[in-house]
Amino acid sequence: MAYREHTKRIRIGDRVIGGGSPILIQSMTNTRTEDAAATAAQILRLEEAGCDIVRCTVPTMEAAKALKEIKKQIHIPLVADIHFDYRMAIGAIENGADKIRINPGNIGSDERVRAVVKAAAERDVPIRVGVNSGSLEKDLVEKYGGVTAEGLVESALKQVRYIEDMGYDNLVVSIKSSNVPMCVEAHKRMAEQCPYPLHVGITEAGTVFSGNIKSAVGLGIILYLGIGDTIRVSLTGDPVEEIKSAKHILRDLGLRKGGIEVISCPTCGRTRIDLIRLAGQVETMVSGMDHLDLKVAVMGCVVNGPGEAKEADIGIAGGIGEGLLIKKGQVVRKVPEEELLDVLREELLHWEEQ
């Protein structure tokens, strides 16, 4: 069952999530939001990489006011991340935030949460209710004997009903854990009980290397189960890397088209060219060609190259001092080794012109 086909449609700025809409990619800035110029510059880099929605922390009123200037310079919806101080949420909404992310449990009294909901309702700004394993309420930790998927789901549903009881249902939900099995189980349970779009991610995943592996495993399972309307790959590093990874995950699951997929062999004793370097060069070369929907193969030898590349639209295979240019599994011509990359580039440029 594709749960995402049946979630409530929610508008965030000029984008729509839920109800079978395309899965959108999110990231979060790591600049000081108060520095509008630096934050906007980073968001523009994220846009260029393919980010659909971006989130900024709003810890001060200065940051909330900076959102107005940031919004003038960017082209994607802006989400304000709020913790503890309800005034920051209201300030962010007043300064143009397209969505706010809160944990109602740490905002304070009913009166303060109600004030945030009222401000959001007046401008039809969605609220993302966020719960993660690090913020699970003590009573639920005690009830379930620790942090569990059941506890995360109960906490999130409680927060959802809390806001629903205030008469507002323009909601998005996120339940995150750094524990992959727990995160998967929580999302399975949540999808069965929650009508709202789910923002999916493995929180505190780690560095670009380890975080990518953990995110690919966790997000891959959850998305394959038909769950998730927006995603974020959380990495300790340049947030642009999050966008690159998210695009790969969605494309490899068949959930997003566009962009060039590079496949390459792992090399073996038959390899007589510097395939590792060549594959890296090809991947860098095609990284900006998102308008092309192609599979490009980079193979290490002429023995298996043509056969292994037959599912690719175009490919190259190395030999001894020379290589092959391959299209749809058919060898087109032999090419000197030092010209392989240039020939492939020329072929891709021709493809762009078609």
Secondary structure by P-SEA (a helix, b strand, c coil): ccccccccccccccccccccccbbbbbbbcccccaaaaaaaaaaaaaaacccbbbbbcccaaaaaaaaaaaacccbbbbbbbcccaaaaaaaaaacccbbbbcccccccaaaaaaaaaaaaacbbbbbbccccccccaaaaaaaccccaaaaaaaaaaaaaaaaaaccccbbbbbbbccaaaaaaaaaaaaaccccccccccccccccaaaaaaaaaaaaaaaaaccccbbbbcccccaaaaaaaaaaaaaaaccccccbbbbbcccccccccaaaaaaaaaaaaacccccccbbbbbbcccccccccccccccbbbbcccbbbbbccccccccccccaaaaaaaaaaaaaaac
